Amino acid sequence: MEKFSKEYFRYLANQIMFDLSDQEIEELQEDFKTLTKQMELLDKIDTSNVDEMIYPFEEDTVYLREDVVNHEITQEEALQNAPLVKNKMIVVPKVVK
């Protein structure tokens, strides 16, 4: 039995309530064949002498800058361009019914 048969893709599509045409299934089969070949190539890479790593950089990331406040505005300035303000707050349309 083929690993990624038409029946397999029809079953999966049915599980997620999709309808797939025969052409779409054939395209998926070709895509999965390509992905399988790529995964087989990755499996051939010898990683036996490679240390596992959690983070791609060996150095600690302590080079990030500190946050510095260099421009402050007042509440009145912040509300100045708001289309509707009530009790010193911006009024927005209700999004929950």
N, C-alpha and C positions, 0 to 999 in steps of 0.2 A: 504494500500500500504506500502510495506517495505521501510524504510527510505533510505537505500543504496541498491537499486535494481540494477539488471544487466543493465536495461535500463538507469538508472541514470549514472552509470559508463561509459557505451557506449557513452552517450550524452557528458559527460565531456571529454572523450578521443577524441571524434570527434571534439570538440571545440578547442583542442590543437593539432589536427592533429596526434593523436596516434592511432595505431591499437592494440587492446587488445584481447587476446584469452580468451575463456571461463574460462580456468584455472587461468589466471592472474586476471580476474574479481572476481573469487571465493576467491583468496588469498586476494585481496583488501577488499572484503566484510568481511572476517575474521579479517583482521587488523583493519578495522573500528569498528567492534563489540568490539574488545579488547579496542580500544581507547575510545569508548563510555562508556564502563564499568569503565575504569579508571577515566574518567571525572565525572561520577556519584559518584564515591567514593570521589573525591575531593569536589564535591558539598555538601556532607554530613558533611564535617568538619565545626564545629562551629567557625566562626571568628568574632563573634559579639563583643567580648571584646578585640580584637586585634587592636592596632593602625596601621594606614596606615603608610607605610614608602617608601621613595623614594630611599634611599641608604641603603644597608644591614648593615652598620656599624654605631654605635651610635657616635663614636669618629670621629673628623675631621681627614682627611688624610694629616696631616702636617709632617709626619715622612719621607717623601721622601727626599733623599739626594740632595744636590745642585750639579749641574754639575761642575766638576773641570777639567780643561785641564791639563793632566799630560804627554802628549807626542804629540809633533808637528813634522810634516815633511815638508820639503820644496816642492815647486811645482815640481822641478826637480826630487826629490825622488818619488813623487807621480806618475809622468809620466814614471819613469824608466822601469816599467814592462809592460807598455801598448804596444800592438802589433803595433799600428800605431798612430803617433803623428804628428799634423800639426798645426802650429802657437800656440804652447804651449797648445794644446787641444787634447784630445783623439778622434780619428776618429772611428766612429762605422758605421755599414752598415745602409743604408737608409731603414726605415720601413714603410714609407708612400709613396704611388705612386702618 
